[in-house]
Amino acid sequence: MVALIAAPFLIKKLRTSRVTGIAQFDTSHPGTPSALRLTGKTGAVQARAILAPILSGQQVGTLTIIKLAQSGTRVKRGELLAEFDRQTQLRDFIDKQVLSNDENDKVIEEQAKEAIARAKDETEIKEAESRLSKTKLEMQKVEILSSIDAEKARQDLDEAQVTLTQLKETFSLKRKAAQASIRILEIQRDRTRETMLHAQANAALMQIHSPIDGVVVFNTIWKQGSMGEVQEGDQVRPGIPFMQVVDPSVMEVQVPVNQEDLFALRLGEKVRVHLDAYPNLVFQGQLDSIDPMGQRGAFSPKLRSFSATFSIQGNDSRLMPDLSAAIELDPTGRDKTASSSR
C-alpha cells in the first residue's frame, strides 16, 4: 500500500527531473550544458537599405511610387528597383533652364554694351591726349603771340590737362561699375543654373537602381494610417527605408544570449540551424562572434544579454532574412573543435 501511494510522486519527480535536465549544466564538465537551444532571426551578411530619395532644395511631403520591383525578385546590380513620379522635378528643371538661358543672354548683352562703352571712352581719351599735345605745341609759340592769345593758349592747355585727367579717372570708375553690374547678372545666372542642376539631379534620384546583386525584400513601414509593405501608387516620405536588397548566398543568425548561457558558448563551435517556418530544413552553422558589451536584461538589471552571431553554411531558396531560427549546439562539433585545439 505504501508503494502504491508513493508511485505517483516518484513518477512526477522523474518527469520533472527529465525535463529540467535539458536546461541544466553537466556537473562533470563545468561550463558545458548537456543541451542548449537559442532563438534568433536570420539576416544577410551583405545587404543594402533602399531609401526614398531626399530631394535637395525642395520641401516635399510625400513621393508617389509609379514602378516597383516585386518582393523576392532576384536583381542584378544596376537594375531598376523603384521609380517615383518626377513630373514636378522635370517641370522645375525646364522652367529653370529657360530662366537660366534668359539670364545668360542678359549677361552677354551687358558685356556687349560694356565693350562698346569702353571703346567709346578709350576714343575720347585718345582725342583728349591729342588735344593736349596740340595745346602744348601752341604754347611753344607763346613768345610770339599777343598777351591775349598767350593767355588763351594757357587756358586751353590747362583745360586739356584737366579733361584728360578727368576722362582717365572716370574711365576706371565706369569699368568698375560695369563689371559690378555684369557680376550681379552672372551671380543671378549661376544661381538659377545651380537650381536647374538640382532639379535635374532630383529627377535622376526618382529612379532607384540596385547597388548589388541580390533579392528584393520589402520593409514594413507606416503608410496611410497602418503598417504594411509598399505597393505601386503608395506615397512614401523622403528618407524612409522601404526596401532592401540582400545577398542570400551568405546568411547569418543574430541571437540574444543570456548571461547564464554565455559560458556555454565557444567561438568556432559547430551548431545546427533550424527554421521555424520550415521544420524539415536544417543547416550547419558556426559561432563567429559574441558582442563583448552586454545589455540589461528585461527582468533583472543584474543579468545581461549578449548578442551572438552564427554563420550559416549552405544556401536554399527558402532561406531569407527575418525568419525565426533556432540554434542547437552540436556536441559532436564541439568535441572535434576541442580535440583539434589540443
Residue pairs with C-beta under 8 A, 6 or more apart in sequence:
21 34
22 34
22 35
23 33
24 33
24 34
25 31
25 32
25 33
25 34
25 264
26 32
26 33
26 34
31 263
31 264
32 264
32 334
33 261
33 264
33 329
35 328
35 329
36 261
36 264
36 328
36 329
37 326
37 327
37 328
37 329
38 255
38 257
38 261
38 308
38 326
38 327
39 255
39 324
39 325
39 326
39 327
40 253
40 254
40 255
40 256
40 310
40 324
40 325
40 327
41 253
41 254
41 321
41 322
41 323
41 324
41 325
42 251
42 252
42 253
42 275
42 312
42 319
42 320
42 321
42 322
42 323
42 325
43 251
43 252
43 253
43 254
43 321
43 322
44 214
44 246
44 247
44 248
44 250
44 251
44 252
44 321
45 247
45 250
45 251
45 252
45 311
46 212
46 214
46 246
46 247
46 250
47 214
47 244
47 245
47 246
47 247
47 321
48 210
48 211
48 212
48 214
48 244
48 245
48 246
49 241
49 243
49 244
50 81
50 82
50 208
50 241
50 242
50 243
50 244
50 245
51 239
51 240
51 241
51 242
52 63
52 84
52 236
52 237
52 238
52 239
52 240
52 242
53 63
53 84
53 202
53 205
53 206
53 208
53 238
54 205
54 238
54 239
55 89
55 202
55 205
55 238
56 198
56 201
56 202
57 195
57 198
57 199
57 202
58 89
58 92
58 198
58 202
60 238
61 237
62 235
62 236
62 237
63 84
63 85
63 206
63 235
63 236
63 237
63 238
64 84
64 85
64 233
64 234
64 235
65 82
65 83
65 84
65 85
65 230
65 231
65 232
65 233
65 234
65 235
65 236
66 83
66 84
66 85
66 232
66 233
67 80
67 82
67 83
67 232
68 81
68 82
68 83
68 230
68 231
68 232
69 75
69 79
69 80
69 81
69 82
69 216
70 216
71 216
71 217
71 218
71 229
72 215
72 216
72 217
72 320
73 215
73 216
74 213
74 214
74 215
74 216
75 81
75 210
75 213
75 214
75 215
75 216
75 245
76 210
76 213
77 210
77 211
77 212
77 213
78 209
78 210
79 209
79 210
80 207
80 208
80 209
80 210
81 208
81 209
81 210
81 216
81 243
81 245
82 207
82 208
82 242
82 243
83 206
83 207
83 208
84 206
84 207
84 236
85 206
86 202
86 203
86 206
86 207
89 199
89 200
89 202
89 203
89 206
90 199
90 203
92 199
92 202
93 196
93 199
93 200
93 203
96 192
96 193
96 195
96 196
96 199
97 196
99 192
99 196
100 189
100 192
100 193
100 196
103 185
103 188
103 189
103 192
104 189
106 185
106 189
107 182
107 185
107 186
107 189
110 178
110 181
110 182
110 185
111 182
113 178
114 175
114 178
114 179
114 182
117 174
117 178
118 174
118 175
118 178
121 167
121 170
121 171
121 174
122 171
124 167
125 164
125 167
125 168
125 171
128 160
128 163
128 164
128 167
129 164
131 160
131 163
131 164
132 157
132 160
132 161
132 163
132 164
134 160
135 153
135 156
135 157
135 160
136 157
138 153
138 156
138 157
139 153
139 154
139 157
141 153
142 150
142 153
142 154
145 153
210 245
211 245
212 245
212 247
213 247
214 245
214 246
214 247
214 248
215 245
215 246
215 247
215 248
215 320
216 243
216 245
217 243
217 244
217 245
217 246
217 320
217 321
217 322
218 229
218 230
218 242
218 243
219 229
219 241
219 242
219 243
219 244
220 227
220 228
220 229
221 227
221 228
221 229
221 230
221 236
221 240
221 241
221 242
223 230
223 234
223 235
223 236
224 234
224 235
230 236
230 242
230 243
236 242
244 321
246 320
246 321
248 315
248 319
248 320
249 315
250 311
251 311
251 312
251 315
251 319
251 321
252 288
252 309
252 310
252 311
252 312
253 273
253 285
253 309
253 310
253 312
253 325
253 327
254 307
254 308
254 309
255 307
255 308
255 309
255 310
255 327
256 305
256 306
256 307
256 308
257 265
257 290
257 305
257 306
257 307
257 308
258 297
258 303
258 305
259 294
259 297
259 303
259 304
259 305
259 306
260 303
262 290
262 306
264 329
265 287
265 290
265 308
266 287
266 334
266 337
267 287
267 288
267 289
267 290
268 286
268 287
268 337
269 286
269 287
269 329
269 330
269 333
269 334
269 337
270 284
270 285
270 286
270 330
270 332
270 333
270 334
270 336
270 337
271 284
271 285
271 286
271 287
271 310
271 327
271 328
271 329
271 330
271 333
272 282
272 283
272 284
272 285
272 327
272 328
272 330
273 282
273 283
273 284
273 285
273 310
273 312
273 325
273 326
273 327
273 328
274 281
274 282
274 325
274 326
274 328
275 281
275 318
275 319
275 323
275 324
275 325
275 326
276 323
276 324
276 325
276 326
277 318
277 323
277 324
278 318
281 316
281 318
281 319
283 312
283 313
283 314
283 316
283 319
284 312
284 313
284 314
285 310
285 311
285 312
285 313
285 327
286 310
286 311
286 313
287 308
287 309
287 310
288 309
288 310
288 311
289 308
289 309
290 306
290 307
290 308
290 309
291 306
291 307
291 308
292 306
293 306
294 304
294 305
294 306
295 304
295 305
295 306
296 304
296 305
297 303
297 304
297 305
298 305
310 327
312 319
